Amino acid sequence: MNKKGSGDNIYAEIIFLILTAIFLIGMFAFVHVKTSGSAYYEQMYSKKIALLIDSSKPETKIALNVKEFEKFEEDVRLEEILDVSNQKVTVKLDSRSDGYVFPIVSTNKVDYQFSESDSGLMLNILILDEDNNEQKS
């Protein structure tokens, strides 16, 4: 009875289980960071703002509650968080990233500003006619 080779299989199985556990922990950590960090909010608000702009007619006023932006104000200045230009919406909540860019189809001019309200930070958007030459304030 040669039992010399039977121990090799158990070591291989233990190593496989340890590597599988490390991989699964890494995957869960990655998903947690992506869904709770700035990347999630950048993507969500960039798409939401772009779709609101695309579906709006000229002279439309939109008020959007963006109180989640307040969490990231210490990392990025309020003026740098949102950029609507060149037919794209860019939301940047982390100073180490370039933000999330989402294209818009509308050629109308967009004027926006942030304001404080009782419910938190608000984004006020005004859709102007594409021929209107007013500047962003």
C-alpha positions in Angstrom: 0.0 0.0 0.0 1.7 3.1 -1.3 0.2 6.2 0.4 3.0 8.5 -0.7 1.1 10.0 -3.7 -2.3 10.5 -1.9 -1.1 13.6 -0.1 -0.4 15.5 -3.3 -4.1 15.7 -4.2 -5.1 17.3 -0.9 -2.5 20.1 -1.3 -3.7 20.9 -4.8 -7.3 21.1 -3.6 -6.4 23.3 -0.7 -4.4 25.7 -3.0 -7.3 25.7 -5.4 -9.8 26.6 -2.6 -7.5 29.4 -1.3 -7.1 30.9 -4.8 -10.9 30.6 -5.4 -11.6 32.4 -2.1 -9.1 35.2 -3.0 -10.7 35.6 -6.4 -14.2 35.8 -5.0 -13.3 38.3 -2.3 -11.6 40.4 -4.9 -14.7 40.3 -7.2 -17.0 41.3 -4.3 -14.6 44.2 -3.3 -14.6 45.4 -6.9 -18.4 45.4 -7.2 -18.7 47.1 -3.8 -16.3 49.9 -4.8 -18.0 50.4 -8.2 -21.5 50.6 -6.7 -20.8 52.7 -3.7 -18.2 55.1 -4.9 -18.0 58.1 -7.2 -17.9 56.1 -10.4 -21.5 54.9 -9.8 -22.8 58.5 -9.2 -20.8 59.9 -12.1 -22.3 57.4 -14.5 -25.9 57.7 -13.1 -26.0 61.5 -13.1 -24.2 61.9 -16.5 -26.8 59.7 -18.2 -29.7 61.2 -16.3 -28.8 64.8 -17.1 -28.1 64.0 -20.8 -31.4 62.2 -21.2 -33.2 65.1 -19.5 -31.5 67.6 -21.9 -32.3 65.5 -25.0 -35.9 65.1 -24.1 -36.5 68.8 -23.3 -37.8 71.5 -25.6 -36.3 75.1 -25.6 -37.2 77.3 -22.7 -37.6 74.3 -20.4 -36.5 74.7 -16.8 -35.4 71.6 -14.9 -34.6 71.4 -11.2 -32.7 68.2 -10.2 -31.9 67.3 -6.6 -28.2 66.3 -6.6 -27.6 66.1 -2.8 -25.3 63.1 -3.4 -22.8 65.6 -4.9 -22.2 67.1 -1.4 -20.4 63.9 -0.4 -17.7 64.6 -3.0 -17.4 68.4 -2.7 -14.3 68.1 -0.5 -12.5 66.2 -3.3 -13.7 68.3 -6.3 -14.8 71.9 -6.4 -18.5 72.4 -7.2 -17.6 74.3 -10.5 -15.7 71.2 -11.7 -18.4 68.6 -11.0 -20.5 69.2 -14.1 -19.6 70.3 -17.7 -22.2 70.5 -20.5 -20.4 71.4 -23.7 -19.6 70.0 -27.2 -22.7 67.9 -27.2 -21.7 65.9 -24.1 -22.3 65.9 -20.4 -19.4 65.2 -18.1 -19.8 64.5 -14.4 -16.6 64.4 -12.4 -16.8 63.6 -8.7 -13.3 62.3 -8.1 -10.1 64.4 -8.6 -8.2 61.3 -9.7 -10.6 60.5 -12.6 -11.6 62.2 -15.8 -15.3 61.7 -14.9 -18.0 60.0 -16.9 -18.9 61.4 -20.3 -22.3 60.8 -22.0 -23.2 62.3 -25.4 -26.2 64.4 -26.0 -28.1 64.7 -29.3 -29.7 68.0 -28.7 -28.1 71.1 -30.3 -29.9 73.5 -27.9 -27.8 75.7 -25.6 -27.8 74.6 -22.0 -27.5 77.0 -19.0 -27.0 75.5 -15.6 -26.2 76.5 -12.0 -26.1 74.9 -8.6 -28.2 76.3 -5.7 -28.9 75.3 -2.1 -32.4 74.4 -0.9 -34.0 72.8 2.1 -33.7 69.3 0.6 -30.0 69.7 -0.3 -28.0 70.7 -3.4 -30.1 71.5 -6.5 -29.0 71.6 -10.1 -31.1 74.1 -12.1 -31.0 73.6 -15.9 -32.4 75.9 -18.5 -32.7 74.7 -22.1 -32.3 77.5 -24.5 -33.1 77.6 -28.2 -30.0 76.7 -30.4 -30.1 80.2 -31.9 -30.1 81.9 -28.5 -26.6 83.4 -27.8 -26.9 83.8 -24.1 -23.8 82.7 -22.1 -23.6 80.1 -19.3 -23.6 81.8 -15.9 
